[in-house]
Amino acid sequence: MSTWRAVQEALYQRWDERWRDASKPVTPVQFDNEKIDPPDGPWVKVMVRGRPGGPGTIGRPGNRKMDRAGVVYIDLREPPLRGVGDLSDRAEQARAVFENCRLEPHDIRFGVVDIGDEGLVDNGRWWGVTVEARFDYEELK
């Protein structure tokens, strides 16, 4: 039973911890509200967004369970013309951070995490792909 702020913080923390372990060398990360001067090599942007939830329950204040949902968007970028293998590997690493897991104490639940289509983005400046990790949780009101 968590607030949106607690959920966001838990998701950013999990990303930070798991990405440092999976990405060797560590690919530079830009979180949602940070400014980045993209390097000449690969980099990643991580964003957490809320989405419409479910109906929740009706009850007395303090006993209403609100069904909430959201998506973690992971934008992976690298300079074009360097092949697709490294970007595909990083997309799989990003998927593994959230796929089929449950984060306590917030009871944030993930199922399948989708890797989008790779292609040129930002007017051809980058070769990129977006990984989308949908999640659900409950908030007590």
C-alpha distance (Angstrom), angle and dihedral (degrees) to the residues before:
residue distance angle dihedral
M1 . . .
S2 3.77 . .
T3 3.75 144.5 .
W4 3.79 121.6 -119.8
R5 3.81 91.8 -109.3
A6 3.82 92.3 53.4
V7 3.81 90.4 48.5
Q8 3.81 92.8 50.1
E9 3.80 92.2 48.5
A10 3.81 92.2 48.5
L11 3.81 92.1 50.4
Y12 3.80 94.8 47.7
Q13 3.80 89.9 47.3
R14 3.81 92.8 50.7
W15 3.80 90.4 48.8
D16 3.80 92.3 49.5
E17 3.81 94.1 48.5
R18 3.81 97.3 42.8
W19 3.81 97.3 40.5
R20 3.81 91.9 54.4
D21 3.81 88.3 54.4
A22 3.82 96.5 44.3
S23 3.81 103.8 37.5
K24 3.80 111.3 68.8
P25 2.94 112.6 -153.6
V26 3.79 91.3 25.8
T27 3.80 110.9 -108.8
P28 3.84 110.2 -134.3
V29 3.81 113.0 -101.1
Q30 3.79 131.3 -148.9
F31 3.78 114.7 -163.9
D32 3.78 121.4 -150.5
N33 3.79 100.3 -87.8
E34 3.80 99.1 33.8
K35 3.76 128.6 100.9
I36 3.78 116.7 -132.5
D37 3.75 134.4 -171.2
P38 3.82 96.9 -146.6
P39 3.79 113.7 -125.4
D40 3.80 123.1 -127.4
G41 3.79 87.9 -104.1
P42 3.80 136.5 49.8
W43 3.80 122.7 -40.6
V44 3.79 138.7 165.9
K45 3.81 137.3 -141.9
V46 3.83 120.3 -154.2
M47 3.82 122.0 -160.4
V48 3.82 131.1 175.8
R49 3.81 116.4 -154.6
G50 3.78 132.0 -179.6
R51 3.81 120.5 -126.7
P52 3.79 133.3 -169.3
G53 3.78 111.3 -71.3
G54 3.76 133.5 -157.2
P55 3.79 133.2 -83.6
G56 3.80 99.1 -81.9
T57 3.78 120.2 -164.0
I58 3.78 134.6 -65.4
G59 3.75 117.7 -128.2
R60 3.73 146.3 110.8
P61 3.80 119.1 -42.5
G62 3.78 109.7 -81.1
N63 3.80 91.2 29.0
R64 3.83 102.6 66.4
K65 3.78 115.7 110.8
M66 3.80 110.8 -152.7
D67 3.81 114.8 -160.3
R68 3.81 107.4 -135.8
A69 3.79 132.5 -175.2
G70 3.77 138.8 -172.9
V71 3.78 145.7 161.2
V72 3.79 132.7 -124.0
Y73 3.81 108.4 -146.0
I74 3.78 115.7 -159.3
D75 3.81 113.1 -169.4
L76 3.80 110.9 -164.2
R77 3.81 117.8 -164.6
E78 3.78 137.9 -178.4
P79 3.79 134.9 161.0
P80 3.82 113.5 -81.3
L81 3.80 124.1 -107.3
R82 3.80 94.8 39.7
G83 3.81 97.4 105.9
V84 3.79 127.8 -99.5
G85 3.80 102.0 -104.1
D86 3.81 98.7 86.9
L87 3.81 92.7 47.6
S88 3.80 90.8 48.8
D89 3.81 90.6 50.5
R90 3.81 91.7 50.5
A91 3.82 90.3 48.3
E92 3.81 89.6 54.9
Q93 3.81 90.1 48.3
A94 3.82 90.1 50.3
R95 3.82 91.0 48.9
A96 3.81 90.8 52.7
V97 3.82 92.1 57.1
F98 3.82 92.4 69.9
E99 3.81 110.9 9.7
N100 3.80 117.0 121.7
C101 3.79 96.4 -10.6
R102 3.80 139.0 127.9
L103 3.79 119.4 -147.3
E104 3.78 118.4 -149.3
P105 2.97 143.5 -124.1
H106 3.81 87.3 24.4
D107 3.82 97.0 48.1
I108 3.81 91.3 -132.4
R109 3.80 106.7 172.6
F110 3.81 127.0 -156.6
G111 3.80 128.2 -175.7
V112 3.78 125.6 172.3
V113 3.81 116.0 -0.4
D114 3.81 115.0 -150.6
I115 3.79 127.8 -141.5
G116 3.79 111.4 -152.7
D117 3.78 129.7 -145.6
E118 3.78 118.0 -67.4
G119 3.77 118.4 -126.0
L120 3.77 148.6 128.1
V121 3.82 114.4 -58.5
D122 3.80 137.7 178.9
N123 3.82 93.6 36.5
G124 3.79 92.3 -48.4
R125 3.79 95.9 -53.4
W126 3.82 93.1 118.6
W127 3.78 140.5 29.8
G128 3.78 103.7 -137.2
V129 3.75 151.5 165.5
T130 3.80 134.0 -166.5
V131 3.79 122.9 -137.9
E132 3.83 114.5 -156.6
A133 3.80 120.9 -157.5
R134 3.83 112.8 -175.1
F135 3.81 116.5 -160.4
D136 3.81 140.7 -179.0
Y137 3.79 132.2 -152.6
E138 3.81 139.8 158.7
E139 3.77 130.0 -115.2
L140 3.79 121.1 -159.2
K141 3.81 114.6 -139.2
